[in-house]
């Protein structure tokens, strides 16, 4: 079955066209099954089995959320309240979620994660990455990834999230690099590590990433969130797809990212929820680095599934233009996942599109907090 999406006022393609978003106007898109079959002027559109009238609205590629932690139990609302009252964020609350997650049943974890994926989908996210990291035992990490794999193909092993309470860090890294990776690699596409003071140092992070690469996993790094450190440079050295957070960067870090294929994935929801300094996206963009935006959805430091919210924050707080923020939330996220079939509108790409209740992509930042996503097309199915 083919579908004609007609009467599009503004189409964000990220593929040629006008400006960084490849804007086209007064166009149509034909979807063939799960793929885009044709893009062009609406008066030249080929016949299709069905027609959808976009009513002159803006149409964009579905958002690509390349960093999310969705398999968990419980919440940390009281911790959030304490931070808003002035207590600093340290990352230590992760262990609270670990305890709740270990105590939850598979069905409880499955329902919670599925609810968050559906919540993100309603807000325009059509591709989402899901990490483990709230189990920290061989059995709990592997079941987290098995559940995540039911919801997305973009699954990430994050056994090296924090050191479990009472464990020796080096001994735990040996478990992560050995039996835990053996159990988790069949369900994972990526391996990640939190390279940060209070989590894993450079040598420990390197060991985890190298071990994951030997098992055929792509590399991602939680880098430079709380302090300047070796995370970004390690990510670039090892050819990681992304260095995520990138809040505290030296000039050498910025230069390394700009001269590499490693994407700087920025997570403004975390800064919003922890009252921390926002990353300087302008500095990265001006240097020539590729930037992605993602939600970092998790119960402790960024309990949001809304990519539109992150776009608005990036424009208001991180010195990005609306066009740069939308591109980072679509094509940038695709680059962070090393995908060329999402985050773009062109023949052959996946038929993942969103229709806004607005005439332009500008409204995503111009009208923050407003539910502007009117329709979502995911894998060719209009929702």
Buried (B, 14 or more C-beta within 10 A) or exposed (E): EBBBBBBBBBBBBBBEBEEBBBBBBEBBBBBBEEBBBBBBEBEEBEEBEEBBEBEEBBBBBBBBBBBBBBBBBBBBEEBBEBBEEEEEBEBEBBBBBBEBBBEBEEEBBBEBBBEBBEBBBBBBBBBBBBBBBBBBBBEBBBBBBBBBBEBBEBBBBBBBBBBBEEEEBEEBBBBBBEEBBEBBBEBBBBBBBBBBEEBBBEEBBBBBBEBBBEBEBBBBBBBBBBEBBBBBBBBBBBEBBBBBBBBBBEEEBBBBBBEBEBBBBBBBBBBBBBEBEBBBBBBBBEBEBBBBBBBBBBBBBBBBBBBBBBBBBBBBBBBBBBBBBBBBBBBBBBBBBBBEBBBBBBBEBBBBBBBBBBEBBBBBBBBBEEEBBBBBBBEBEBE
